[in-house]
Amino acid sequence: MSFQVTAQSDKFARFRETYIKELKDAGVVGSSFVFTKDNKVVSEIHYGTLNAATSQPVNADTIYHWASNTKPFTGIAIMQLRDRGLLKLDDPVTKYLPELRAVHNKFGSMDEITIRHLMTHSAGFRGSTWPWDKGEDWEPFEPTEYSQLVAMFPFTEILFKPGSKFSYSNPGIIFLGKIIEKLSADDYEVYIDKNVLKPLEMYRSYFDTTPYHLLKDRSHSYYVENGKRTEGRFDANTGITVSNSGLNSPISDMVKYLNFLVGDPRKQDIYDGVLKRSSLEEMWKPQLPTPVDSNGNRGFTTDIGLIFFQNRVDSRTFIGHGGDQNGFISFVDLEPATRQASIVVFNTNVIYPDGTPPEKDVVSRLRNEVRTLF
């Protein structure tokens, strides 16, 4: 076990004690936390190990898998293309992906589904990428070719009237990734690297398979259920779902992403080169209400913007997104009004019985504790 703290205030000292105790009690292998204010790190904690077999300690360079926290990067790319005049948010998706016309839509024409619908999870597509999964070793982690998804279109249906409600959908974000590729003539991973990661100096961030020189810092992942620990797939390939969940990155890079979200007058020219502040803030404006706890017991959202979620608590507004895949769980949150932001990430998914209340769930409890720091 290892931990590092850079904070002196009582509330952060109390949080450190709670955080470490909760992780120990739950059997979490490794976790990191960072809190920033005005682009400065106020508190940073690294707990446990990135590999239970070697007891290698977690630190700022440990590379976690960020799962659905990839989605905002996809949204930022779409807004870049919008600002360049290459698309409009209310364009029909079939303008770029005509193959979607093979999907069954009893509510109308597939040409009525827009990019905005995809960005607000309101297009009516199912939630999961695969409609089946038996967990067999021979099954791919996710579909590896877009053609596999296209082959399912004649067997796919729109589940509700597009735009009428929120319903979290991974396939919808895959389609955004394909639009990015079509308009940029770059692979999704290349586009994001050139237009988001590198300008933000996130040089140790990448998608899917880990570069050889970074393998020593790549975290393994775990599940804990009924006191028994098992390991997730190491360095899993997210395949065609890369625009959903393919990002891998260390905390040291993710802090740079936080600073971009919060904004910094000293670097605003650089940040505006990635995405104009007004366009980023447009992504935070409510588009549709979401069910309370839309991500299960671990969620806090009240509205969906353009990819980003919004939570309003006692007249305060928080913006963020979560990720949960292959044993990794993460939350990115910021309060624009106070220029505060946080990240908490776990390399262990503690599995509880269905119906477990939030107060019994270590991730929910710790995320609640993080919110008290704002």
DRENLUMVO-422051 format. One record per residue (C-alpha): x, y, z; residue in one letter; residue number from 0. Coordinates in steps of 0.5 Angstrom, whole numbers. Layout:
BEGIN
{c1=X; c2=Y; c3=Z; resn=A; resi=NUM}
...
This chain:
BEGIN
{c1=0; c2=0; c3=0; resn=M; resi=0}
{c1=2; c2=7; c3=-1; resn=S; resi=1}
{c1=-1; c2=14; c3=-1; resn=F; resi=2}
{c1=1; c2=21; c3=-2; resn=Q; resi=3}
{c1=-3; c2=27; c3=0; resn=V; resi=4}
{c1=-1; c2=35; c3=-2; resn=T; resi=5}
{c1=-6; c2=38; c3=3; resn=A; resi=6}
{c1=-6; c2=41; c3=10; resn=Q; resi=7}
{c1=-14; c2=43; c3=11; resn=S; resi=8}
{c1=-18; c2=39; c3=16; resn=D; resi=9}
{c1=-23; c2=37; c3=11; resn=K; resi=10}
{c1=-18; c2=34; c3=6; resn=F; resi=11}
{c1=-15; c2=31; c3=12; resn=A; resi=12}
{c1=-21; c2=28; c3=14; resn=R; resi=13}
{c1=-23; c2=26; c3=7; resn=F; resi=14}
{c1=-16; c2=22; c3=7; resn=R; resi=15}
{c1=-17; c2=18; c3=13; resn=E; resi=16}
{c1=-24; c2=16; c3=11; resn=T; resi=17}
{c1=-22; c2=15; c3=3; resn=Y; resi=18}
{c1=-16; c2=10; c3=6; resn=I; resi=19}
{c1=-21; c2=6; c3=11; resn=K; resi=20}
{c1=-26; c2=5; c3=6; resn=E; resi=21}
{c1=-22; c2=3; c3=1; resn=L; resi=22}
{c1=-18; c2=-2; c3=6; resn=K; resi=23}
{c1=-25; c2=-5; c3=8; resn=D; resi=24}
{c1=-28; c2=-6; c3=1; resn=A; resi=25}
{c1=-22; c2=-9; c3=-1; resn=G; resi=26}
{c1=-20; c2=-4; c3=-7; resn=V; resi=27}
{c1=-13; c2=-6; c3=-10; resn=V; resi=28}
{c1=-11; c2=1; c3=-12; resn=G; resi=29}
{c1=-15; c2=8; c3=-13; resn=S; resi=30}
{c1=-13; c2=15; c3=-14; resn=S; resi=31}
{c1=-16; c2=22; c3=-12; resn=F; resi=32}
{c1=-14; c2=29; c3=-14; resn=V; resi=33}
{c1=-18; c2=36; c3=-13; resn=F; resi=34}
{c1=-16; c2=42; c3=-16; resn=T; resi=35}
{c1=-18; c2=50; c3=-15; resn=K; resi=36}
{c1=-16; c2=55; c3=-20; resn=D; resi=37}
{c1=-12; c2=50; c3=-24; resn=N; resi=38}
{c1=-8; c2=48; c3=-18; resn=K; resi=39}
{c1=-8; c2=41; c3=-14; resn=V; resi=40}
{c1=-10; c2=42; c3=-7; resn=V; resi=41}
{c1=-10; c2=35; c3=-5; resn=S; resi=42}
{c1=-8; c2=29; c3=-9; resn=E; resi=43}
{c1=-8; c2=22; c3=-6; resn=I; resi=44}
{c1=-5; c2=15; c3=-9; resn=H; resi=45}
{c1=-7; c2=9; c3=-5; resn=Y; resi=46}
{c1=-5; c2=1; c3=-6; resn=G; resi=47}
{c1=-2; c2=-2; c3=-12; resn=T; resi=48}
{c1=-3; c2=-2; c3=-20; resn=L; resi=49}
{c1=-2; c2=-10; c3=-20; resn=N; resi=50}
{c1=-4; c2=-14; c3=-14; resn=A; resi=51}
{c1=1; c2=-20; c3=-16; resn=A; resi=52}
{c1=7; c2=-15; c3=-16; resn=T; resi=53}
{c1=5; c2=-10; c3=-11; resn=S; resi=54}
{c1=7; c2=-4; c3=-15; resn=Q; resi=55}
{c1=5; c2=2; c3=-12; resn=P; resi=56}
{c1=0; c2=7; c3=-15; resn=V; resi=57}
{c1=2; c2=14; c3=-17; resn=N; resi=58}
{c1=1; c2=20; c3=-21; resn=A; resi=59}
{c1=4; c2=16; c3=-27; resn=D; resi=60}
{c1=-1; c2=10; c3=-26; resn=T; resi=61}
{c1=-5; c2=9; c3=-32; resn=I; resi=62}
{c1=-12; c2=8; c3=-31; resn=Y; resi=63}
{c1=-17; c2=6; c3=-36; resn=H; resi=64}
{c1=-23; c2=11; c3=-36; resn=W; resi=65}
{c1=-28; c2=8; c3=-40; resn=A; resi=66}
{c1=-34; c2=12; c3=-41; resn=S; resi=67}
{c1=-30; c2=18; c3=-39; resn=N; resi=68}
{c1=-28; c2=18; c3=-46; resn=T; resi=69}
{c1=-35; c2=20; c3=-49; resn=K; resi=70}
{c1=-33; c2=28; c3=-47; resn=P; resi=71}
{c1=-27; c2=27; c3=-51; resn=F; resi=72}
{c1=-32; c2=25; c3=-57; resn=T; resi=73}
{c1=-37; c2=30; c3=-56; resn=G; resi=74}
{c1=-31; c2=36; c3=-56; resn=I; resi=75}
{c1=-29; c2=33; c3=-63; resn=A; resi=76}
{c1=-36; c2=34; c3=-65; resn=I; resi=77}
{c1=-36; c2=41; c3=-63; resn=M; resi=78}
{c1=-29; c2=42; c3=-66; resn=Q; resi=79}
{c1=-32; c2=40; c3=-73; resn=L; resi=80}
{c1=-39; c2=44; c3=-72; resn=R; resi=81}
{c1=-35; c2=50; c3=-70; resn=D; resi=82}
{c1=-31; c2=49; c3=-77; resn=R; resi=83}
{c1=-37; c2=49; c3=-81; resn=G; resi=84}
{c1=-37; c2=41; c3=-82; resn=L; resi=85}
{c1=-43; c2=39; c3=-79; resn=L; resi=86}
{c1=-49; c2=42; c3=-75; resn=K; resi=87}
{c1=-52; c2=39; c3=-69; resn=L; resi=88}
{c1=-59; c2=38; c3=-72; resn=D; resi=89}
{c1=-56; c2=35; c3=-78; resn=D; resi=90}
{c1=-59; c2=28; c3=-79; resn=P; resi=91}
{c1=-54; c2=22; c3=-78; resn=V; resi=92}
{c1=-56; c2=19; c3=-84; resn=T; resi=93}
{c1=-53; c2=25; c3=-88; resn=K; resi=94}
{c1=-46; c2=22; c3=-86; resn=Y; resi=95}
{c1=-48; c2=15; c3=-84; resn=L; resi=96}
{c1=-53; c2=13; c3=-89; resn=P; resi=97}
{c1=-53; c2=5; c3=-87; resn=E; resi=98}
{c1=-57; c2=7; c3=-81; resn=L; resi=99}
{c1=-63; c2=7; c3=-85; resn=R; resi=100}
{c1=-63; c2=-1; c3=-85; resn=A; resi=101}
{c1=-65; c2=0; c3=-77; resn=V; resi=102}
{c1=-73; c2=-1; c3=-76; resn=H; resi=103}
{c1=-76; c2=6; c3=-73; resn=N; resi=104}
{c1=-83; c2=5; c3=-72; resn=K; resi=105}
{c1=-83; c2=12; c3=-70; resn=F; resi=106}
{c1=-82; c2=15; c3=-77; resn=G; resi=107}
{c1=-76; c2=16; c3=-81; resn=S; resi=108}
{c1=-69; c2=15; c3=-79; resn=M; resi=109}
{c1=-67; c2=21; c3=-83; resn=D; resi=110}
{c1=-70; c2=25; c3=-77; resn=E; resi=111}
{c1=-65; c2=22; c3=-72; resn=I; resi=112}
{c1=-60; c2=28; c3=-71; resn=T; resi=113}
{c1=-53; c2=29; c3=-68; resn=I; resi=114}
{c1=-56; c2=32; c3=-62; resn=R; resi=115}
{c1=-60; c2=26; c3=-61; resn=H; resi=116}
{c1=-54; c2=22; c3=-61; resn=L; resi=117}
{c1=-50; c2=27; c3=-56; resn=M; resi=118}
{c1=-56; c2=27; c3=-51; resn=T; resi=119}
{c1=-57; c2=20; c3=-51; resn=H; resi=120}
{c1=-64; c2=21; c3=-54; resn=S; resi=121}
{c1=-64; c2=18; c3=-61; resn=A; resi=122}
{c1=-68; c2=11; c3=-58; resn=G; resi=123}
{c1=-62; c2=6; c3=-59; resn=F; resi=124}
{c1=-61; c2=1; c3=-54; resn=R; resi=125}
{c1=-56; c2=2; c3=-48; resn=G; resi=126}
{c1=-51; c2=-4; c3=-50; resn=S; resi=127}
{c1=-47; c2=-5; c3=-56; resn=T; resi=128}
{c1=-48; c2=-12; c3=-56; resn=W; resi=129}
{c1=-55; c2=-15; c3=-55; resn=P; resi=130}
{c1=-52; c2=-21; c3=-52; resn=W; resi=131}
{c1=-46; c2=-23; c3=-48; resn=D; resi=132}
{c1=-45; c2=-30; c3=-44; resn=K; resi=133}
{c1=-38; c2=-28; c3=-42; resn=G; resi=134}
{c1=-34; c2=-34; c3=-45; resn=E; resi=135}
{c1=-27; c2=-33; c3=-46; resn=D; resi=136}
{c1=-27; c2=-33; c3=-54; resn=W; resi=137}
{c1=-32; c2=-27; c3=-54; resn=E; resi=138}
{c1=-29; c2=-21; c3=-56; resn=P; resi=139}
{c1=-29; c2=-15; c3=-51; resn=F; resi=140}
{c1=-33; c2=-11; c3=-56; resn=E; resi=141}
{c1=-34; c2=-11; c3=-63; resn=P; resi=142}
{c1=-28; c2=-10; c3=-67; resn=T; resi=143}
{c1=-30; c2=-8; c3=-73; resn=E; resi=144}
{c1=-36; c2=-3; c3=-75; resn=Y; resi=145}
{c1=-38; c2=-8; c3=-80; resn=S; resi=146}
{c1=-40; c2=-12; c3=-75; resn=Q; resi=147}
{c1=-45; c2=-7; c3=-72; resn=L; resi=148}
{c1=-47; c2=-5; c3=-79; resn=V; resi=149}
{c1=-49; c2=-13; c3=-80; resn=A; resi=150}
{c1=-54; c2=-12; c3=-74; resn=M; resi=151}
{c1=-58; c2=-6; c3=-77; resn=F; resi=152}
{c1=-63; c2=-10; c3=-80; resn=P; resi=153}
{c1=-64; c2=-13; c3=-73; resn=F; resi=154}
{c1=-64; c2=-7; c3=-69; resn=T; resi=155}
{c1=-70; c2=-2; c3=-67; resn=E; resi=156}
{c1=-71; c2=5; c3=-65; resn=I; resi=157}
{c1=-74; c2=4; c3=-58; resn=L; resi=158}
{c1=-78; c2=10; c3=-57; resn=F; resi=159}
{c1=-79; c2=17; c3=-61; resn=K; resi=160}
{c1=-73; c2=20; c3=-62; resn=P; resi=161}
{c1=-72; c2=26; c3=-57; resn=G; resi=162}
{c1=-77; c2=25; c3=-53; resn=S; resi=163}
{c1=-73; c2=22; c3=-47; resn=K; resi=164}
{c1=-66; c2=20; c3=-44; resn=F; resi=165}
{c1=-64; c2=13; c3=-45; resn=S; resi=166}
{c1=-56; c2=12; c3=-44; resn=Y; resi=167}
{c1=-54; c2=9; c3=-51; resn=S; resi=168}
{c1=-47; c2=6; c3=-53; resn=N; resi=169}
{c1=-48; c2=5; c3=-60; resn=P; resi=170}
{c1=-50; c2=12; c3=-61; resn=G; resi=171}
{c1=-43; c2=15; c3=-59; resn=I; resi=172}
{c1=-40; c2=10; c3=-64; resn=I; resi=173}
{c1=-44; c2=13; c3=-69; resn=F; resi=174}
{c1=-41; c2=20; c3=-67; resn=L; resi=175}
{c1=-34; c2=17; c3=-67; resn=G; resi=176}
{c1=-35; c2=14; c3=-74; resn=K; resi=177}
{c1=-38; c2=21; c3=-76; resn=I; resi=178}
{c1=-31; c2=24; c3=-74; resn=I; resi=179}
{c1=-27; c2=19; c3=-78; resn=E; resi=180}
{c1=-31; c2=21; c3=-84; resn=K; resi=181}
{c1=-31; c2=28; c3=-84; resn=L; resi=182}
{c1=-23; c2=28; c3=-82; resn=S; resi=183}
{c1=-21; c2=23; c3=-86; resn=A; resi=184}
{c1=-17; c2=20; c3=-79; resn=D; resi=185}
{c1=-18; c2=14; c3=-75; resn=D; resi=186}
{c1=-22; c2=16; c3=-69; resn=Y; resi=187}
{c1=-16; c2=15; c3=-64; resn=E; resi=188}
{c1=-11; c2=19; c3=-69; resn=V; resi=189}
{c1=-16; c2=25; c3=-69; resn=Y; resi=190}
{c1=-17; c2=26; c3=-62; resn=I; resi=191}
{c1=-9; c2=25; c3=-61; resn=D; resi=192}
{c1=-8; c2=30; c3=-66; resn=K; resi=193}
{c1=-13; c2=35; c3=-64; resn=N; resi=194}
{c1=-15; c2=34; c3=-56; resn=V; resi=195}
{c1=-9; c2=30; c3=-53; resn=L; resi=196}
{c1=-3; c2=33; c3=-56; resn=K; resi=197}
{c1=-5; c2=41; c3=-55; resn=P; resi=198}
{c1=-7; c2=39; c3=-48; resn=L; resi=199}
{c1=0; c2=36; c3=-47; resn=E; resi=200}
{c1=-3; c2=29; c3=-45; resn=M; resi=201}
{c1=3; c2=26; c3=-48; resn=Y; resi=202}
{c1=2; c2=19; c3=-44; resn=R; resi=203}
{c1=-5; c2=18; c3=-46; resn=S; resi=204}
{c1=-7; c2=13; c3=-51; resn=Y; resi=205}
{c1=-13; c2=9; c3=-54; resn=F; resi=206}
{c1=-13; c2=1; c3=-53; resn=D; resi=207}
{c1=-7; c2=-3; c3=-53; resn=T; resi=208}
{c1=-1; c2=0; c3=-49; resn=T; resi=209}
{c1=5; c2=2; c3=-52; resn=P; resi=210}
{c1=11; c2=-2; c3=-50; resn=Y; resi=211}
{c1=15; c2=4; c3=-46; resn=H; resi=212}
{c1=8; c2=5; c3=-42; resn=L; resi=213}
{c1=7; c2=-2; c3=-40; resn=L; resi=214}
{c1=10; c2=-2; c3=-33; resn=K; resi=215}
{c1=5; c2=4; c3=-31; resn=D; resi=216}
{c1=-1; c2=0; c3=-34; resn=R; resi=217}
{c1=-6; c2=-1; c3=-28; resn=S; resi=218}
{c1=-9; c2=-8; c3=-28; resn=H; resi=219}
{c1=-16; c2=-9; c3=-26; resn=S; resi=220}
{c1=-20; c2=-13; c3=-21; resn=Y; resi=221}
{c1=-27; c2=-15; c3=-19; resn=Y; resi=222}
{c1=-29; c2=-16; c3=-11; resn=V; resi=223}
{c1=-35; c2=-20; c3=-10; resn=E; resi=224}
{c1=-37; c2=-24; c3=-3; resn=N; resi=225}
{c1=-30; c2=-23; c3=-1; resn=G; resi=226}
{c1=-27; c2=-26; c3=-7; resn=K; resi=227}
{c1=-22; c2=-22; c3=-12; resn=R; resi=228}
{c1=-22; c2=-24; c3=-19; resn=T; resi=229}
{c1=-18; c2=-20; c3=-25; resn=E; resi=230}
{c1=-21; c2=-17; c3=-31; resn=G; resi=231}
{c1=-18; c2=-17; c3=-38; resn=R; resi=232}
{c1=-11; c2=-14; c3=-38; resn=F; resi=233}
{c1=-10; c2=-8; c3=-43; resn=D; resi=234}
{c1=-17; c2=-10; c3=-46; resn=A; resi=235}
{c1=-19; c2=-8; c3=-54; resn=N; resi=236}
{c1=-25; c2=-4; c3=-54; resn=T; resi=237}
{c1=-25; c2=-5; c3=-61; resn=G; resi=238}
{c1=-31; c2=-1; c3=-65; resn=I; resi=239}
{c1=-33; c2=2; c3=-58; resn=T; resi=240}
{c1=-27; c2=6; c3=-58; resn=V; resi=241}
{c1=-30; c2=13; c3=-58; resn=S; resi=242}
{c1=-35; c2=10; c3=-52; resn=N; resi=243}
{c1=-29; c2=8; c3=-48; resn=S; resi=244}
{c1=-22; c2=7; c3=-50; resn=G; resi=245}
{c1=-18; c2=12; c3=-47; resn=L; resi=246}
{c1=-13; c2=10; c3=-42; resn=N; resi=247}
{c1=-9; c2=16; c3=-38; resn=S; resi=248}
{c1=-5; c2=17; c3=-32; resn=P; resi=249}
{c1=-8; c2=22; c3=-27; resn=I; resi=250}
{c1=-2; c2=27; c3=-29; resn=S; resi=251}
{c1=-5; c2=28; c3=-36; resn=D; resi=252}
{c1=-12; c2=28; c3=-33; resn=M; resi=253}
{c1=-11; c2=34; c3=-29; resn=V; resi=254}
{c1=-9; c2=37; c3=-35; resn=K; resi=255}
{c1=-16; c2=36; c3=-38; resn=Y; resi=256}
{c1=-19; c2=38; c3=-31; resn=L; resi=257}
{c1=-15; c2=45; c3=-32; resn=N; resi=258}
{c1=-18; c2=45; c3=-39; resn=F; resi=259}
{c1=-25; c2=44; c3=-37; resn=L; resi=260}
{c1=-24; c2=49; c3=-31; resn=V; resi=261}
{c1=-21; c2=54; c3=-36; resn=G; resi=262}
{c1=-14; c2=58; c3=-35; resn=D; resi=263}
{c1=-13; c2=66; c3=-37; resn=P; resi=264}
{c1=-6; c2=64; c3=-38; resn=R; resi=265}
{c1=-7; c2=58; c3=-43; resn=K; resi=266}
{c1=-14; c2=61; c3=-46; resn=Q; resi=267}
{c1=-11; c2=61; c3=-53; resn=D; resi=268}
{c1=-8; c2=54; c3=-53; resn=I; resi=269}
{c1=-15; c2=52; c3=-50; resn=Y; resi=270}
{c1=-19; c2=56; c3=-55; resn=D; resi=271}
{c1=-15; c2=52; c3=-60; resn=G; resi=272}
{c1=-18; c2=46; c3=-58; resn=V; resi=273}
{c1=-25; c2=48; c3=-57; resn=L; resi=274}
{c1=-28; c2=55; c3=-56; resn=K; resi=275}
{c1=-30; c2=57; c3=-49; resn=R; resi=276}
{c1=-37; c2=58; c3=-51; resn=S; resi=277}
{c1=-37; c2=52; c3=-55; resn=S; resi=278}
{c1=-35; c2=48; c3=-48; resn=L; resi=279}
{c1=-40; c2=51; c3=-44; resn=E; resi=280}
{c1=-45; c2=50; c3=-49; resn=E; resi=281}
{c1=-44; c2=43; c3=-48; resn=M; resi=282}
{c1=-46; c2=44; c3=-41; resn=W; resi=283}
{c1=-53; c2=47; c3=-42; resn=K; resi=284}
{c1=-59; c2=42; c3=-40; resn=P; resi=285}
{c1=-62; c2=39; c3=-46; resn=Q; resi=286}
{c1=-66; c2=33; c3=-43; resn=L; resi=287}
{c1=-68; c2=31; c3=-36; resn=P; resi=288}
{c1=-65; c2=25; c3=-33; resn=T; resi=289}
{c1=-67; c2=20; c3=-28; resn=P; resi=290}
{c1=-64; c2=21; c3=-21; resn=V; resi=291}
{c1=-59; c2=16; c3=-21; resn=D; resi=292}
{c1=-59; c2=14; c3=-28; resn=S; resi=293}
{c1=-52; c2=11; c3=-27; resn=N; resi=294}
{c1=-55; c2=6; c3=-22; resn=G; resi=295}
{c1=-53; c2=8; c3=-14; resn=N; resi=296}
{c1=-47; c2=11; c3=-16; resn=R; resi=297}
{c1=-50; c2=17; c3=-21; resn=G; resi=298}
{c1=-52; c2=24; c3=-19; resn=F; resi=299}
{c1=-54; c2=27; c3=-25; resn=T; resi=300}
{c1=-61; c2=31; c3=-26; resn=T; resi=301}
{c1=-60; c2=33; c3=-33; resn=D; resi=302}
{c1=-56; c2=31; c3=-40; resn=I; resi=303}
{c1=-53; c2=37; c3=-44; resn=G; resi=304}
{c1=-49; c2=35; c3=-50; resn=L; resi=305}
{c1=-45; c2=29; c3=-47; resn=I; resi=306}
{c1=-44; c2=32; c3=-41; resn=F; resi=307}
{c1=-48; c2=31; c3=-35; resn=F; resi=308}
{c1=-51; c2=36; c3=-30; resn=Q; resi=309}
{c1=-53; c2=36; c3=-23; resn=N; resi=310}
{c1=-56; c2=41; c3=-19; resn=R; resi=311}
{c1=-56; c2=41; c3=-11; resn=V; resi=312}
{c1=-58; c2=47; c3=-7; resn=D; resi=313}
{c1=-57; c2=52; c3=-13; resn=S; resi=314}
{c1=-50; c2=50; c3=-14; resn=R; resi=315}
{c1=-49; c2=47; c3=-21; resn=T; resi=316}
{c1=-44; c2=41; c3=-22; resn=F; resi=317}
{c1=-42; c2=38; c3=-29; resn=I; resi=318}
{c1=-39; c2=31; c3=-30; resn=G; resi=319}
{c1=-38; c2=24; c3=-33; resn=H; resi=320}
{c1=-37; c2=17; c3=-30; resn=G; resi=321}
{c1=-34; c2=11; c3=-33; resn=G; resi=322}
{c1=-35; c2=4; c3=-31; resn=D; resi=323}
{c1=-32; c2=-2; c3=-35; resn=Q; resi=324}
{c1=-27; c2=-8; c3=-34; resn=N; resi=325}
{c1=-26; c2=-7; c3=-27; resn=G; resi=326}
{c1=-25; c2=1; c3=-27; resn=F; resi=327}
{c1=-29; c2=6; c3=-24; resn=I; resi=328}
{c1=-28; c2=13; c3=-25; resn=S; resi=329}
{c1=-32; c2=20; c3=-24; resn=F; resi=330}
{c1=-30; c2=27; c3=-26; resn=V; resi=331}
{c1=-33; c2=33; c3=-23; resn=D; resi=332}
{c1=-33; c2=40; c3=-24; resn=L; resi=333}
{c1=-36; c2=46; c3=-21; resn=E; resi=334}
{c1=-35; c2=52; c3=-26; resn=P; resi=335}
{c1=-37; c2=57; c3=-21; resn=A; resi=336}
{c1=-32; c2=56; c3=-16; resn=T; resi=337}
{c1=-27; c2=53; c3=-21; resn=R; resi=338}
{c1=-26; c2=47; c3=-17; resn=Q; resi=339}
{c1=-26; c2=40; c3=-20; resn=A; resi=340}
{c1=-24; c2=33; c3=-18; resn=S; resi=341}
{c1=-23; c2=26; c3=-20; resn=I; resi=342}
{c1=-23; c2=19; c3=-17; resn=V; resi=343}
{c1=-21; c2=13; c3=-20; resn=V; resi=344}
{c1=-21; c2=6; c3=-18; resn=F; resi=345}
{c1=-18; c2=0; c3=-21; resn=N; resi=346}
{c1=-23; c2=-5; c3=-17; resn=T; resi=347}
{c1=-30; c2=-6; c3=-18; resn=N; resi=348}
{c1=-34; c2=-8; c3=-12; resn=V; resi=349}
{c1=-40; c2=-12; c3=-14; resn=I; resi=350}
{c1=-46; c2=-12; c3=-9; resn=Y; resi=351}
{c1=-53; c2=-15; c3=-10; resn=P; resi=352}
{c1=-58; c2=-12; c3=-14; resn=D; resi=353}
{c1=-62; c2=-7; c3=-10; resn=G; resi=354}
{c1=-56; c2=-5; c3=-5; resn=T; resi=355}
{c1=-57; c2=2; c3=-3; resn=P; resi=356}
{c1=-52; c2=7; c3=-4; resn=P; resi=357}
{c1=-50; c2=8; c3=3; resn=E; resi=358}
{c1=-48; c2=1; c3=3; resn=K; resi=359}
{c1=-44; c2=2; c3=-4; resn=D; resi=360}
{c1=-36; c2=4; c3=-3; resn=V; resi=361}
{c1=-36; c2=8; c3=-9; resn=V; resi=362}
{c1=-43; c2=12; c3=-8; resn=S; resi=363}
{c1=-40; c2=13; c3=-1; resn=R; resi=364}
{c1=-34; c2=16; c3=-3; resn=L; resi=365}
{c1=-37; c2=20; c3=-9; resn=R; resi=366}
{c1=-41; c2=23; c3=-4; resn=N; resi=367}
{c1=-35; c2=25; c3=1; resn=E; resi=368}
{c1=-32; c2=28; c3=-5; resn=V; resi=369}
{c1=-38; c2=32; c3=-6; resn=R; resi=370}
{c1=-37; c2=35; c3=1; resn=T; resi=371}
{c1=-30; c2=38; c3=-1; resn=L; resi=372}
{c1=-33; c2=43; c3=-6; resn=F; resi=373}
